[in-house]
Amino acid sequence: MKASLKKNILVGIASTAGVLLLAALGWYVYFILQFSVYQDDQYKFSIKYPKTWKVIIHPKPTVAVIFLRPKDTALDTLQENFNVTIQPVPYSISTIEAFSATIKKQVIAVFDKSINIVEDKSIHWGWREGHKMAIEAPKPDHLKMVNAWVLRSNQAYILTFLGDLNKYKQDSFVVNEMIRSLKLQ
């Protein structure tokens, strides 16, 4: 009797684990299917973006693309956006370490004490090393900015998300997926 009870418990645990795994896989597939791929032949990169977001291609020099998240309501004062800019990198800061230190110094100089750097770390795209920095500016506008960049020869590919700090929880999965999806050709 004890053996059959143990067997029933193990079967129950295995069944529950299987159902949870199947549910997680279903959610992941659903999440991935919500994205399209933007391909930029001029700047030689591709990136995933949510199908419901508006795409503005090459709105001005060095801005490859802007993705605009739909507003939640007509009363939204800030439209969350994610953009990819391509900038030349001077030889004096042509390493990821020097470039990242320069960006951080510029951000601090511009925003001074009105921001909090909440994330500042190295990241990788395949074999390329990059950097990610997240900034919160709680006053007066409750802004969240996430920047990630990678260097290729003498160019920096800079990904920037700007949005409402209070809504970032719902955007964080999408932002991180967009950053992870960048592919340089």
C-alpha positions in Angstrom: 0.0 0.0 0.0 2.8 2.4 0.8 4.4 1.7 -2.6 1.3 2.6 -4.5 0.8 5.8 -2.5 4.4 6.8 -3.3 3.8 5.9 -6.9 0.6 8.0 -7.0 2.4 11.0 -5.5 5.2 10.8 -7.9 2.8 10.5 -10.9 0.9 13.5 -9.5 4.1 15.6 -9.2 5.3 14.5 -12.7 1.9 15.4 -14.2 1.9 18.8 -12.5 5.5 19.5 -13.7 4.5 18.5 -17.2 1.5 20.8 -17.2 3.5 23.7 -15.9 6.3 23.1 -18.5 3.7 22.9 -21.3 2.0 26.2 -20.0 5.4 27.9 -19.9 6.3 26.8 -23.4 2.9 28.0 -24.6 3.4 31.4 -23.1 6.9 31.6 -24.6 5.6 30.7 -28.1 2.8 33.3 -27.7 5.3 35.9 -26.5 7.7 35.3 -29.4 4.8 35.4 -32.0 4.0 38.9 -30.9 7.2 40.2 -32.6 8.1 41.2 -36.1 11.7 41.7 -37.4 12.9 45.0 -38.7 15.8 44.7 -41.2 17.9 47.8 -41.9 20.0 47.3 -45.0 21.6 50.7 -44.8 23.1 50.2 -41.3 23.3 46.4 -41.6 21.3 45.2 -38.6 18.1 43.6 -37.6 16.0 43.8 -34.4 12.7 42.4 -33.2 9.9 44.7 -32.2 6.3 44.2 -31.1 3.8 43.9 -34.0 1.5 46.5 -32.4 4.2 49.2 -32.2 4.5 51.9 -34.9 7.7 51.9 -37.0 9.3 55.1 -38.2 12.2 54.4 -40.5 15.2 56.8 -40.8 13.4 59.9 -39.4 16.7 61.8 -39.4 20.4 61.2 -40.0 22.0 58.7 -37.6 18.5 57.6 -36.3 18.0 54.2 -38.0 14.5 53.5 -36.6 12.0 54.5 -33.9 9.5 52.1 -32.5 6.5 53.8 -30.8 4.4 51.8 -28.3 0.6 52.5 -28.6 -0.6 54.9 -25.9 -2.6 53.2 -23.2 -5.1 56.1 -23.1 -5.6 59.4 -24.8 -4.5 61.1 -21.6 -1.0 59.6 -21.8 1.5 62.5 -21.8 4.5 60.3 -22.8 4.5 57.8 -25.6 7.0 55.0 -24.8 9.5 54.5 -27.5 12.5 52.5 -28.5 15.0 53.8 -31.0 18.2 52.7 -32.7 20.8 55.3 -33.5 24.1 54.8 -35.2 26.9 57.2 -34.3 30.6 57.5 -35.4 33.0 56.6 -32.6 36.2 58.7 -32.4 39.4 56.6 -32.2 40.2 58.0 -28.7 37.2 56.1 -27.3 37.0 53.1 -29.7 37.0 50.4 -27.0 33.7 49.4 -25.3 35.2 50.4 -21.9 36.3 53.9 -23.1 33.0 54.5 -25.0 30.9 53.3 -22.0 32.8 55.5 -19.6 32.3 58.5 -21.9 28.6 57.9 -22.2 28.2 57.5 -18.4 30.1 60.8 -17.8 27.9 62.6 -20.4 24.7 61.3 -18.8 25.8 62.4 -15.3 26.9 65.8 -16.6 23.6 66.4 -18.4 21.2 65.1 -15.7 23.3 65.7 -12.6 21.5 64.6 -9.4 18.1 64.3 -11.0 18.7 60.7 -12.1 19.6 57.4 -10.5 21.7 54.9 -12.5 20.0 51.6 -11.5 21.8 49.3 -13.9 25.3 49.6 -15.4 26.8 46.4 -16.8 28.5 44.6 -19.6 26.3 42.5 -21.9 26.9 40.3 -24.9 25.4 39.9 -28.4 26.8 36.7 -29.6 30.6 37.2 -29.5 30.3 41.0 -29.4 30.7 42.8 -26.0 28.3 45.7 -25.3 27.1 47.7 -22.4 23.7 48.4 -20.8 22.7 51.3 -18.5 19.3 51.9 -17.0 18.4 55.3 -15.6 15.5 56.5 -13.5 14.5 60.1 -13.2 11.6 60.1 -10.7 11.2 63.9 -10.6 9.5 65.7 -12.1 8.5 63.3 -15.0 8.8 59.8 -13.7 11.1 58.7 -16.6 12.8 55.4 -17.2 15.6 55.2 -19.8 17.3 52.0 -20.8 20.4 52.3 -23.1 22.4 49.5 -24.6 25.2 49.8 -27.1 27.7 47.8 -29.0 30.6 48.9 -31.2 31.4 47.7 -34.7 34.5 49.1 -36.3 34.1 52.9 -36.0 30.4 53.0 -35.3 28.3 52.7 -32.1 24.8 51.0 -32.3 22.9 52.6 -29.5 19.5 51.2 -28.4 17.4 53.5 -26.3 14.1 53.0 -24.6 12.3 55.9 -23.0 9.1 55.5 -21.0 7.1 56.1 -17.9 8.8 54.8 -14.8 5.5 53.7 -13.4 4.7 51.6 -16.5 8.1 50.0 -16.9 7.2 46.7 -15.3 4.9 46.0 -18.2 7.5 47.1 -20.8 10.6 45.5 -19.3 10.1 42.1 -21.0 9.6 43.7 -24.4 12.6 46.1 -23.9 14.9 43.3 -22.9 13.7 41.1 -25.8 14.4 43.9 -28.2 17.9 44.5 -26.8 18.7 40.7 -26.9 17.4 40.4 -30.5 19.8 42.9 -32.1 21.9 41.3 -34.8 24.6 43.0 -36.7 25.3 41.8 -40.2 
